[in-house]
């Protein structure tokens, strides 16, 4: 039982603002543009799709009404195709891709489009106003704590200081700036167009070149937030350390992968899926489950970090990637070679698919064999996928 990635694409990431370049593009329309782009790269990607599985965190307003089903309509998938909307917080699209892999590997489907979308200009973070965010009747350990507070807590727990956070931010920004001059690292980034066909966004808008001096001058950003959620923290004093530079910018974006059986299409796949894993973690620690899913994924594959030619490790906050580079036996030169979410932005439910398409580009650019994408999210969610390039 096998599953292959025939192709994967992503939109550019646009800054969150009412008059932003993507403000006039509905989420389902953004997904539809990626589906049509895949169809142009792999004939039959839309017409042969048995399902569309789409991650999206804030499923209300413009992203309500079953966003995967609406995207299926906009993209012109067959009526018989299944549509599934998934919310697993910041790893939603990796979870969607994992579901697609399972369906293909089990023989339930021959071809599945899977990924995610998050249009934060139209639907702000926590815009669903879930009662859970303020509900103090949950057991203390499972009460909602914003991921920014979780990141500050982990910085203290793991002993990750400001020096490591600044280094992570500087590396991400520097690599993102440099990668814009290398077309191979953006092979799978698809320009977004308006209704006339004119390109309205073709680069990641959040990249902001910086210097060590600028980073050192920034103040921690989330002290007030910790005070707002003091009840959930039961009076714990959380020392703020993350600044806006150590925080992934909110942005609009989408990503989509074409997962299929070996002979589903008349082209060679870009990669084979070797392993996929998800994990849960301590809700108050928030971002630990990415590490757990990574370790499960590597164990499934019987491989190690040393075997990975490229790794896309979600820069959920600076603390995660800083700890990964410090505490794990990994070559930093192989990790997030084109920058990550700290520089390019984090479109919540789309970020896992962004990681996968970026990983494919990075692997092909270095003619590598094995690649790993790792995601983590708030309240203890994590997912990872390990892929292999070769002649299949």
C-alpha positions as CSV (number, residue, x, y, z in Angstrom):
1,X,0.0,0.0,0.0
2,X,1.6,3.3,-1.2
3,X,0.7,6.9,-1.7
4,X,2.6,9.4,-3.8
5,X,2.8,13.2,-4.0
6,X,2.3,14.0,-7.7
7,X,2.6,17.7,-7.1
8,X,2.0,20.4,-4.4
9,X,1.5,24.1,-4.8
10,X,1.1,27.1,-2.6
11,X,-0.1,30.7,-3.0
12,X,2.1,33.6,-2.0
13,X,1.4,34.7,1.5
14,X,-0.2,38.2,1.8
15,X,-0.2,40.5,4.7
16,X,-3.4,40.7,6.8
17,X,-5.1,44.0,6.1
18,X,-8.6,45.1,4.8
19,X,-7.1,46.5,1.6
20,X,-4.5,43.7,1.1
21,X,-3.9,42.1,-2.3
22,X,-6.1,39.1,-1.5
23,X,-8.9,41.0,0.2
24,X,-11.1,40.6,-2.9
25,X,-10.4,36.8,-3.3
26,X,-12.7,34.5,-1.3
27,X,-11.1,31.5,0.4
28,X,-12.8,29.0,-1.9
29,X,-11.6,31.0,-4.9
30,X,-8.0,30.9,-3.7
31,X,-8.2,27.2,-3.4
32,X,-9.8,26.9,-6.8
33,X,-6.8,28.8,-8.3
34,X,-4.4,26.3,-6.8
35,X,-6.5,23.4,-8.0
36,X,-6.5,24.8,-11.6
37,X,-2.8,25.3,-11.4
38,X,-2.3,21.7,-10.4
39,X,-4.5,20.6,-13.3
40,X,-2.3,22.6,-15.6
41,X,0.8,20.8,-14.2
42,X,-0.7,17.3,-13.9
43,X,-3.4,16.6,-16.4
44,X,-6.5,15.3,-14.7
45,X,-5.7,16.6,-11.3
46,X,-9.2,18.1,-10.9
47,X,-11.3,15.8,-13.1
48,X,-9.8,12.6,-11.6
49,X,-10.0,13.8,-8.0
50,X,-12.0,11.5,-5.7
51,X,-11.9,13.9,-2.8
52,X,-10.9,17.4,-1.7
53,X,-9.8,17.5,2.0
54,X,-9.1,21.0,3.2
55,X,-7.8,22.3,6.5
56,X,-9.1,25.6,7.9
57,X,-8.9,26.8,11.5
58,X,-11.5,29.6,11.7
59,X,-14.5,28.1,9.9
60,X,-17.0,31.0,10.1
61,X,-18.0,33.9,7.9
62,X,-16.2,33.7,4.6
63,X,-14.7,30.4,5.7
64,X,-17.9,29.0,7.0
65,X,-20.5,26.9,5.2
66,X,-18.2,23.9,4.7
67,X,-15.2,25.5,3.1
68,X,-14.0,22.3,1.4
69,X,-17.3,21.8,-0.3
70,X,-17.4,25.4,-1.5
71,X,-13.9,25.0,-2.8
72,X,-14.9,21.8,-4.6
73,X,-17.7,23.8,-6.3
74,X,-15.3,26.7,-7.3
75,X,-12.6,24.4,-8.5
76,X,-15.0,22.3,-10.7
77,X,-14.3,18.9,-9.1
78,X,-16.7,16.1,-10.2
79,X,-20.0,15.9,-8.4
80,X,-19.1,12.5,-7.0
81,X,-16.0,13.8,-5.3
82,X,-16.0,13.9,-1.5
83,X,-15.4,17.1,0.3
84,X,-14.1,17.2,3.9
85,X,-13.3,20.3,6.0
86,X,-10.8,19.7,8.7
87,X,-9.8,21.8,11.8
88,X,-6.8,20.7,13.7
89,X,-5.5,24.2,14.5
90,X,-2.2,25.0,13.0
91,X,-1.5,21.5,11.6
92,X,-4.9,21.4,9.8
93,X,-3.6,21.0,6.3
94,X,-0.9,18.5,7.3
95,X,-3.7,16.5,8.9
96,X,-5.8,16.8,5.7
97,X,-2.8,15.6,3.7
98,X,-2.4,12.7,6.1
99,X,-6.0,11.8,5.6
100,X,-5.5,11.8,1.8
101,X,-2.4,9.6,2.1
102,X,-4.4,7.1,4.2
103,X,-7.3,7.0,1.8
104,X,-5.0,6.4,-1.2
105,X,-2.8,3.9,0.6
106,X,-5.9,1.9,1.7
107,X,-7.3,1.9,-1.9
108,X,-10.4,3.9,-1.0
109,X,-9.4,6.6,-3.4
110,X,-7.0,6.8,-6.4
111,X,-6.5,10.6,-6.3
112,X,-7.1,13.2,-3.6
113,X,-6.5,16.9,-3.5
114,X,-5.6,18.0,0.1
115,X,-4.3,21.1,1.8
116,X,-5.6,24.1,3.5
117,X,-6.6,27.7,3.4
118,X,-6.7,30.6,5.8
119,X,-7.9,34.1,4.8
120,X,-7.1,36.1,7.9
121,X,-7.9,39.4,6.3
122,X,-11.5,38.3,6.0
123,X,-11.8,36.0,9.0
124,X,-9.5,37.0,11.9
125,X,-7.9,34.6,14.3
126,X,-10.4,33.4,16.9
127,X,-13.1,35.0,14.8
128,X,-15.4,32.1,15.5
129,X,-15.7,33.4,19.1
130,X,-15.8,29.9,20.5
131,X,-17.0,29.8,24.1
132,X,-14.0,27.5,24.9
133,X,-11.6,30.5,24.7
134,X,-13.1,31.9,28.0
135,X,-14.6,28.8,29.6
136,X,-13.2,28.3,33.1
137,X,-15.2,25.1,33.7
138,X,-12.7,23.0,31.9
139,X,-10.0,21.3,34.0
140,X,-7.1,23.7,34.5
141,X,-4.7,21.8,32.3
142,X,-7.1,21.9,29.3
143,X,-8.2,25.5,29.6
144,X,-7.5,27.7,26.6
145,X,-4.2,29.5,26.8
146,X,-3.0,31.5,23.7
147,X,-0.1,29.9,21.9
148,X,2.0,33.0,22.5
149,X,1.8,32.4,26.2
150,X,2.7,28.8,25.7
151,X,5.7,29.8,23.7
152,X,6.9,32.1,26.5
153,X,6.4,29.3,29.1
154,X,8.4,26.9,27.0
155,X,11.2,29.4,26.6
156,X,11.6,29.3,30.4
157,X,11.1,25.5,30.6
158,X,13.6,24.7,27.9
159,X,16.1,27.5,28.9
160,X,15.8,29.2,25.4
161,X,17.1,32.7,25.9
162,X,16.8,35.9,23.9
163,X,20.1,35.2,22.1
164,X,18.7,32.0,20.6
165,X,15.4,33.6,19.7
166,X,17.1,36.5,17.9
167,X,19.4,34.1,16.1
168,X,16.4,32.1,14.8
169,X,14.6,35.2,13.6
170,X,17.7,36.6,11.9
171,X,18.4,33.3,10.1
172,X,14.8,33.0,8.9
173,X,14.7,36.5,7.5
174,X,18.1,36.3,5.9
175,X,17.3,33.0,4.2
176,X,14.0,34.2,3.0
177,X,15.5,37.3,1.4
178,X,18.2,35.3,-0.3
179,X,15.8,32.6,-1.5
180,X,13.7,35.2,-3.4
181,X,16.7,35.3,-5.9
182,X,16.5,31.5,-6.4
183,X,13.6,30.4,-8.6
184,X,14.1,26.8,-7.7
185,X,13.0,27.5,-4.2
186,X,9.7,29.0,-5.3
187,X,8.9,26.6,-8.1
188,X,5.6,25.6,-6.4
189,X,4.5,29.1,-5.5
190,X,1.6,30.1,-7.8
191,X,0.7,33.7,-8.4
192,X,-2.8,34.7,-7.4
193,X,-4.9,36.5,-10.1
194,X,-8.1,38.6,-10.0
195,X,-11.2,38.0,-12.1
196,X,-9.6,39.6,-15.1
197,X,-6.6,37.3,-15.0
198,X,-4.2,40.0,-13.8
199,X,-1.6,38.9,-11.2
200,X,-2.4,40.5,-7.8
201,X,0.2,38.7,-5.6
202,X,3.3,36.7,-6.6
203,X,5.7,37.2,-3.6
204,X,5.5,36.5,0.1
205,X,4.7,40.0,1.5
206,X,5.7,39.4,5.2
207,X,9.5,39.1,4.6
208,X,11.1,42.0,6.4
209,X,14.9,42.2,6.3
210,X,16.5,42.9,9.7
211,X,19.7,43.2,11.6
212,X,21.0,41.9,15.0
213,X,20.7,45.5,16.3
214,X,17.1,45.9,15.3
215,X,16.2,42.5,16.8
216,X,18.0,43.4,20.1
217,X,16.0,46.6,20.4
218,X,12.6,45.0,20.3
219,X,10.6,44.6,23.5
220,X,8.7,41.4,24.5
221,X,5.2,41.5,23.1
222,X,2.9,39.3,25.1
223,X,3.1,40.4,28.8
224,X,-0.4,41.9,28.7
225,X,-1.8,38.8,27.1
226,X,-0.6,36.7,30.0
227,X,-2.4,39.0,32.4
228,X,-5.6,38.6,30.4
229,X,-5.5,34.8,30.8
230,X,-4.3,34.9,34.4
231,X,-7.3,32.8,35.5
232,X,-6.4,29.9,33.2
233,X,-2.8,30.2,34.4
234,X,-3.9,30.1,38.0
235,X,-1.7,33.0,38.9
236,X,1.5,31.6,37.3
237,X,3.9,34.4,36.4
238,X,4.9,34.0,32.8
239,X,7.9,36.0,31.9
240,X,7.4,37.5,28.4
241,X,10.4,37.0,26.1
242,X,9.1,36.6,22.5
243,X,8.9,39.8,20.5
244,X,7.1,40.4,17.2
245,X,10.3,39.2,15.4
246,X,10.0,35.8,17.2
247,X,6.4,35.5,16.2
248,X,5.1,34.3,12.8
249,X,3.1,37.1,11.1
250,X,-0.5,36.5,10.5
251,X,-1.2,36.2,6.7
252,X,-3.5,35.0,4.0
253,X,-2.7,31.9,2.0
254,X,-3.5,28.5,0.7
255,X,-1.7,25.3,-0.2
256,X,-2.8,22.2,-2.1
257,X,-1.2,18.8,-2.8
258,X,-2.2,16.1,-5.2
259,X,-1.9,12.7,-3.6
260,X,-2.4,9.6,-5.7
261,X,-1.8,5.9,-6.4
262,X,1.4,5.0,-8.3
263,X,-0.4,4.9,-11.7
264,X,-3.1,7.5,-11.1
265,X,-1.6,9.9,-13.6
266,X,0.5,9.8,-16.7
267,X,3.4,11.7,-15.1
268,X,6.0,10.7,-12.5
269,X,5.2,11.8,-9.0
270,X,7.5,14.3,-7.2
271,X,7.8,12.1,-4.1
272,X,6.6,9.0,-2.3
273,X,5.2,9.3,1.2
274,X,7.3,7.2,3.5
275,X,5.6,8.0,6.8
276,X,3.0,10.3,8.4
277,X,2.3,10.8,12.1
278,X,0.3,13.0,14.4
279,X,0.6,13.5,18.1
280,X,-1.0,15.3,21.0
281,X,0.7,17.2,23.8
282,X,0.2,19.2,27.0
283,X,-2.4,21.9,26.1
284,X,-0.7,24.5,28.3
285,X,2.7,23.8,26.8
286,X,1.1,24.1,23.4
287,X,4.0,23.5,21.0
288,X,5.5,20.2,22.2
289,X,3.5,17.9,20.0
290,X,5.4,18.8,16.9
291,X,8.5,17.2,18.4
292,X,6.5,14.1,19.4
293,X,5.0,13.7,15.9
294,X,8.4,14.1,14.3
295,X,9.9,11.4,16.5
296,X,6.9,9.1,15.7
297,X,7.3,9.7,12.0
298,X,11.0,9.0,12.0
299,X,10.4,5.8,14.0
300,X,7.8,4.6,11.5
301,X,10.2,5.2,8.6
302,X,13.2,3.6,10.4
303,X,15.2,6.7,9.6
304,X,17.0,9.5,11.5
305,X,17.4,13.2,11.2
306,X,20.8,12.6,9.8
307,X,19.1,10.9,6.8
308,X,17.1,14.0,5.9
309,X,18.5,16.1,3.1
310,X,16.0,18.9,3.8
311,X,13.7,19.6,6.7
312,X,10.9,22.1,6.9
313,X,10.3,22.7,10.6
314,X,7.4,25.0,11.4
315,X,8.6,28.2,13.0
316,X,5.5,28.2,15.1
317,X,7.3,30.6,17.4
318,X,11.0,31.2,17.8
319,X,11.3,28.9,20.8
320,X,10.4,25.8,18.8
321,X,13.0,26.1,16.0
322,X,15.6,27.4,18.4
323,X,15.2,24.3,20.6
324,X,15.2,22.0,17.6
325,X,18.5,23.3,16.4
326,X,20.1,23.3,19.8
327,X,18.9,20.0,21.2
328,X,18.5,17.7,18.2
329,X,21.3,16.1,16.1
330,X,20.5,18.1,13.0
331,X,22.5,20.0,10.4
332,X,21.2,23.6,10.6
333,X,22.1,24.1,7.0
334,X,19.4,21.6,5.9
335,X,16.6,23.2,8.0
336,X,14.2,25.8,6.5
337,X,16.7,26.7,3.8
338,X,14.4,29.4,2.3
339,X,13.3,30.8,5.6
340,X,10.2,29.8,7.5
341,X,7.0,31.2,9.2
342,X,8.9,33.8,11.2
343,X,9.8,35.6,8.0
344,X,7.2,34.4,5.5
345,X,4.1,34.2,7.6
346,X,1.7,31.6,9.1
347,X,-1.7,31.2,7.4
348,X,-2.9,28.9,10.2
349,X,-4.9,26.1,8.4
350,X,-2.7,26.3,5.3
351,X,0.7,26.2,6.9
352,X,1.2,22.4,6.8
353,X,0.6,22.3,3.0
354,X,3.0,25.3,2.6
355,X,5.6,23.2,4.5
356,X,5.1,20.3,2.1
357,X,5.4,22.3,-1.1
358,X,8.4,24.2,0.2
359,X,10.0,20.9,1.2
360,X,9.5,19.5,-2.3
361,X,11.1,22.6,-3.8
362,X,14.1,22.5,-1.4
363,X,14.7,18.8,-2.0
364,X,14.6,19.2,-5.7
365,X,16.9,22.2,-5.6
366,X,19.6,20.1,-3.8
367,X,18.8,16.8,-5.6
368,X,18.1,15.3,-2.2
369,X,16.4,12.0,-1.4
370,X,14.6,12.3,2.0
371,X,12.7,15.2,3.4
372,X,10.7,15.9,6.6
373,X,8.0,18.5,7.3
374,X,7.0,19.1,10.9
375,X,4.2,21.2,12.2
376,X,3.0,22.2,15.7
377,X,0.0,24.2,17.0
378,X,-1.8,25.6,20.0
379,X,-3.3,23.5,22.7
380,X,-1.0,20.5,22.0
381,X,-1.4,19.4,18.3
382,X,1.4,18.2,16.0
383,X,1.9,16.4,12.7
384,X,4.8,15.3,10.5
385,X,5.3,13.8,7.1
386,X,8.4,12.2,5.6
387,X,8.8,11.9,1.9
388,X,11.3,10.4,-0.6
389,X,12.3,11.4,-4.1
390,X,13.4,8.9,-6.6
391,X,12.5,6.9,-9.7
392,X,9.1,5.4,-9.0
